[in-house]
Structure formats: C-alpha cells, structure tokens
C-alpha cells in the first residue's frame, strides 16, 4: 500500500483521475490509497506522523516544517509558475506602482508563496517590509472579502484565487511582468523513512506524475473541466490559471535548492521562522 496525500486542485488531482499511478504500481504489487488534505501544512503533518508516504505542497510549507525540525525529504518539484502569484490593487485606487504602497495595508496568508512575492516586490521598490502594514488573513475567501470591502489596499494572492479576482474585479497587478528571481514552485515531499526504504518506488511515483503532467499540457481543456468541477470555481477562472502554467516534474537540483534557500533565509530574517535552516539537510544525497 502506498498512501498519497493531495489537496484539491493541484497536480496530484490530475494524476489521481488519470489512473496512471495505479497501473504503474500494480505491476510492482502495490495498491494506492489517496488521502485529501485542506492545505499544505496539514498534508505535511500527515507525512511526519506516518499517515501518508508521499504528497505535494507549496514551498513555504516545506520551509516551516523544516524550521520545526519535522522529518521529511524533498523528492521533486513542479515547473516554475511565477505568473501564478500576484499583488493586486483596485483599478480605481490610484495606486500604479509598488512604492505607492508605503503606509498601506497588504493582505496575505502568512508565509505563503504570494506573501513571499509581496515581500520581494516591496523590497525591490525601495521600501522596507515595515513600510507597509501586513494584514494576515485565514484563507483565500477571507482575503477576497477583505479586498472587495477595502479593508486592505492591496491583495497578495495565488492561483486559482488570483485568477478569480482578476476575472471578477477591475484590478491592476503591480507585479505583472516583473522578474523578482522567484520561481514559485510547489514540491513533492516524502516521509523520510518511507523514502529510505522505497526510493525506487518514489521514483516510479514521480515518473507517473510526469506522464500525467504531459497529458495535462496536451489536454488543458480537460484539466480546466476537472479542476473547475473539483473546486466549484467557474471554468473561465480555472482556464486563466491553467493557461499560464506548464506541467512537468523537475528533479531537485542546485538551482532549485538555492531558490528555496533564499526564501528560507528571508523567512528567518523577517521572523516568519524561528531559526535558520539548511534546505540541503532535507534533500536526499545522490
């Protein structure tokens, strides 16, 4: 039995629907059990406690978990998706650049990929992170409400909720076409003991995921329908999010580790994590 953790709307959903993993593992004598999690933090908790063997979560989730000295390993990553995060203001706000956010309120989910993007954007604009007021919200729905009711001046957000705000409201994306050196990857993680005993099995899971991803790139209309039904979000919104990304599995290399390390160092410097970490400590030695 191989237990795979997933969140609604991510690439493992496509793998789950495809049946590719079941076929690959059946040939090796394994059955697949799928377990759903609300967000990356709870998924990784399932990984540490041995409830799942393999799963998929965002970059910040891994950084927070490592800072808490939790046992897991990085085993793969999605392709970069820098366009999948953004910093939005209302079109009629009069704000046209990030430097104009001085003294303004930015809404984010603390430690999320979009939060990191907003930090990079603020610093790139010559401001310090203390020059703006950070409003930490509980979930994407609360973010949207705060933005629509002008409780916050700017919204740092992520797909597909980012796409939803763009489609439904008149907004300006202050980070559009800007290169902050942030790839915005999500990662594939494995339980540490499971990986040590079954690294070849993990490789098979990654191969199956990549096959499923290639199908997704060639059948984006089907992906839109699948994710739209799963999340209950309009197809127009999902189409916008799906169209601006490519699916594939990348193996962990130095460039991926360095980008994740830079993010971890920033999180430590601004107090999002309590201690410095070395990402390589959670990357299996070849």
N, C-alpha and C positions, 0 to 999 in steps of 0.2 A: 504493500500500500504506500502510495506517495500522496502526501497531503499538500495541496497548493492553495495559498491564500490570495484572494483578489479583492479589488474594490470595483464598484460599478463604474463602467465607462472607460476602464484602462485597457491596455493591450492584451492582458490575460483574459479579458472577456471574449475577445476575438478568438483567442486560442481555445477557450472553453467551448465556444459554439462550433468551432471547426472540426473538433474530434481528432485532430492530428496527433495530439499528445497521447490520447488513449491508444491509438493504433501503434505508435512507436513503443510505448511502454508495455503494451500487451505482449508484444513479441519478446520482451525481456522477462515476462512473467509478473508484471506489476499492474495493479489497479490504481486509478486516480480518484482521489476524493477532493472536491472543490469546497472551500470554505470562504464565505464572504465577510468582509470587514468594512466598517463605516469609513475609516481613514487610515493613513499610513502608520500613525502611532500605534493604533490598536493591532494592526496587522503585524508590525514588528514585535509587539508584546507577545502575540501568538507564536512568533518564531522563537523568541527567547525561552518561552515556557514549554516549548515542545509540542504545541498544539498543531503547528504546521511545519513543513520541511523546507518550503520554498515560497517566495512571494515577491511582490512588486510594489515599491513605494517611492516617494519623492526623495530628493537629495537631502533636504532639511531633516527628514525623519531619521535617516541614517546618521547624520551628524549628532542629533540629540540623543539617539540611542547609544552611540559610542561614548558620548560625554557622560552618560550614566553607567558606563562600563558594562554594557549588555553584550552577551556572546552572540555574534553573527558574523557572516562574511559577505563581502561584495562578490558577486559572480558574473555580472553582466550589466549592461546599460542600454537604454533606448538611444536612438539618434538624438542629437541636439534639437531642441524646439524653442529657440529664442523668441519666436513670434507668438508663442503660446502664453506669454505673460505680458502685462502692460500696466501703465499708470495713466488712468483716465481722469479727465475733468469734464464738467458740463460745457457744452459749446458756448453757452451764453454767460459763462463765468468770468470772461475777460482774461483768463489765465491762458497763456500761449506757450510758456516755457517752464521748465522745472525750477529755475531760480526764482520764479514768482511765487513759489510755494512757501517761501520764508514766512514763518508765523502762522501757516495754515495747517489744517488737520488732514492727515493721510490715514485712511482706513486700511487695515491689513489683518491677516491671520498671522499671529506671531510666529516667526521662524519659517514661514512658508517661502516657496520659490519666488513668488511675487513680492514678498516683503524684502527679500534679498535684492531683487531687481530695483525696487524703490530706493533702497539704501545706496546702491551703486549710482543710480540716477541723481540722487540728491548730492552725493559727494562729487560726482562729475560736474555738477552745475556750480561747484564752488561753495556749497553750503556744508555745514556740519550736520550730523543727524539730530543734534539738539536744536537746530534752527527751525525744525518743523515739529508739530505735535503728532505723535503716533497714537492712533486710536485702535486698540486691539479688539477685534470682534470674534465671535464664537464660530461662525460658519459663513458660507457664501451667501445664504439667504439674508442673514443679518447685515452682511456687507452691502448687499444690494439695497436693502431698505434704508440704511444709513445714508447711502449715496443719493437715492431718489428723494429723500426728505431733507437733503442738505445738512445733515448732522455732521458730515465730513465734507471737505473741499475737494479731495482727490481720492480715488479708489485704486489701490494696487490689487490686481486680480489675475486670475488664471483660467485657462480654458477647461471646460466649455462655458463657465460662468462669465468669463471675459467676453467671449463671443456673444453671449446673451445680452449683455449690457450694450455692446456695440450695435447689435441688430435692433434692439428695442428703444434705445435712447439716443439723443443727439449728443455725441461726445467728441472730445479730442484726445488722442493717445499721445501723451507727451514723450513717450519713449520710442515711438514708431521710427523705424529705420536707423536707430542709434545702436552702435556696437559697444557694449559695455564689457565685452570679453566674457559674458556669461552664457554658457551653452544651454542651460535649463534642461537637464537630463533627469529622467527617473531611472531608478536602479532595480536590478534583480538581486535579491538577497537570499541567502540560505542559512538554515540552522547550522551552527559551527560543527557540531558532532555529526550531523547528517552529511555534511559536505566531506568531512574527513573519511567517512566510511563509504561514501557513494559519489565521489567526484565525477565518475564516468556517467552516472545517472543524471547528475545535474547538467552535464554537457548535452545529454540527449534532450532534456527539457528545453535548454536554450536553442538547440537545433530546431526543435518542433515549433518554438515561439517564433524563430526567424522565418520558418516556412509559412506560418500563419501570417506574419507581417508582410511577406512578399505578396501573398494573396490579397491582403488588405490594400496594398498600394495599387494593385491592378483592379480592385473592385470597391472603390471608395463609395459608390452609391449604396452598396450593400452594407458597408460599415456604418454609413450615416443612418440607415434604417435601423440597424441593430442597436446602435448606441442611443438613438432617439427613443426607441421603444423601452430600452432598459432604464433610462434616466427620466423618461416622461418629459423630455425637452424637445421643443419644436425642431423639425428637420432642418429648417433654414439656419438655425443657430449651430447645430452639430455640423452641418456642411461647412460653415465658415471655419470651425475649429479643425475639422479633418483635412480640409483643403490646404491648410497652411503648415502641414507637417508631413514627414515621410516616416514610414515604419521600417524598423530593422533592429536587430540585436547587435550591439558592439561589445567586443570583449574588453575587459578592463586593461588599459594601458597607461603609460606615464602621463599623457596629456589629460586623460580623464581624472586620474588621481590628483594631478596638480590643480585642476579647476575645483575639484571638491575640497582640496586642502585650503585653497584660497578662501572659499566660502566658510569653512570651519574656522579659520583664523579670524575672519571678520566677525563671525558669531561670538567668538571668545572676546575679541576686543571691545565689542559693544555690550557685553554682558548677557547675551542670549544663551550661552552655555557657561557652566561654572569653571571649566578647566580647559587647558589646551589639549588637543588630541592630534595624533598622527594617523591619517587615513590609511597609510600602508599597514598599520597594525591589524587592519580588518580585511586586507587583501591577501588571499592565499598565495603562498610562494609557488612559483612555477617549478 
